[in-house]
Amino acid sequence: MELILTGVVMKKAVLSRAARVVRARMRALVARRDSGMVTSEYAMGIIAAVAFAVVLYKVVTSGQVSAELQAIVKRALSARM
């Protein structure tokens, strides 16, 4: 390495050091990370997803939303090209 660092060499050295620090930090984070959800967390996630799906189904199949969707489809099919 040069004793007198020019702007370009210094920038490369700083970026190289920053990249090494970031890689080391990412390795440390990956090493500490949980490997996944436990069974109870998985079950709660499924229950929440099913509840959301039921609410969404009820909203989409309600009278007003159903009528609006049918109107949109009718307008799309009757549009002139």
C-alpha positions as CSV (number, residue, x, y, z in Angstrom):
1,M,0.0,0.0,0.0
2,E,1.3,3.5,-0.8
3,L,2.4,5.6,2.1
4,I,1.0,8.8,0.5
5,L,-2.6,8.0,-0.5
6,T,-4.0,9.8,-3.4
7,G,-7.7,10.5,-3.7
8,V,-8.5,7.5,-5.9
9,V,-6.4,5.0,-3.8
10,M,-7.9,6.4,-0.6
11,K,-11.4,6.0,-1.9
12,K,-10.7,2.4,-2.9
13,A,-9.2,1.7,0.5
14,V,-12.2,3.2,2.3
15,L,-14.7,1.4,0.2
16,S,-12.8,-1.9,0.6
17,R,-12.8,-1.5,4.4
18,A,-16.5,-0.5,4.4
19,A,-17.3,-3.6,2.4
20,R,-15.4,-5.9,4.8
21,V,-17.2,-4.3,7.7
22,V,-20.6,-4.8,6.1
23,R,-19.9,-8.4,5.2
24,A,-18.7,-9.2,8.8
25,R,-21.9,-7.5,10.2
26,M,-24.1,-9.5,7.8
27,R,-22.3,-12.8,8.8
28,A,-22.9,-12.0,12.5
29,L,-26.6,-11.2,11.9
30,V,-27.1,-14.4,10.0
31,A,-25.4,-16.4,12.7
32,R,-27.8,-15.0,15.4
33,R,-31.0,-15.2,13.3
34,D,-33.7,-17.6,14.3
35,S,-34.0,-20.6,12.0
36,G,-37.8,-20.2,11.6
37,M,-41.1,-20.1,13.4
38,V,-41.8,-22.5,16.1
39,T,-45.0,-24.6,15.9
40,S,-47.1,-22.2,17.9
41,E,-46.0,-19.2,15.8
42,Y,-46.8,-21.2,12.7
43,A,-50.2,-22.1,13.9
44,M,-51.0,-18.4,14.8
45,G,-49.8,-17.3,11.4
46,I,-52.1,-19.8,9.7
47,I,-55.1,-18.8,11.9
48,A,-54.5,-15.1,11.1
49,A,-54.2,-15.8,7.4
50,V,-57.5,-17.9,7.4
51,A,-59.3,-15.1,9.4
52,F,-58.1,-12.5,6.9
53,A,-59.3,-14.7,4.0
54,V,-62.7,-15.2,5.5
55,V,-63.1,-11.4,6.0
56,L,-62.0,-10.7,2.5
57,Y,-64.4,-13.4,1.1
58,K,-67.3,-11.9,3.1
59,V,-66.5,-8.4,1.7
60,V,-66.1,-9.5,-1.9
61,T,-69.3,-11.6,-1.8
62,S,-71.4,-9.0,-0.1
63,G,-74.3,-7.6,-2.2
64,Q,-73.0,-4.1,-2.8
65,V,-69.4,-5.3,-3.8
66,S,-70.8,-8.1,-5.9
67,A,-73.1,-5.6,-7.8
68,E,-70.1,-3.3,-8.3
69,L,-67.9,-6.1,-9.6
70,Q,-70.7,-7.2,-12.0
71,A,-71.1,-3.7,-13.3
72,I,-67.4,-3.3,-13.9
73,V,-67.4,-6.6,-15.8
74,K,-70.4,-5.6,-17.9
75,R,-68.9,-2.2,-18.8
76,A,-65.6,-4.0,-19.7
77,L,-67.4,-6.5,-22.0
78,S,-69.6,-3.9,-23.6
79,A,-66.8,-1.4,-24.3
80,R,-66.1,-0.6,-28.0
81,M,-62.6,-1.2,-29.2
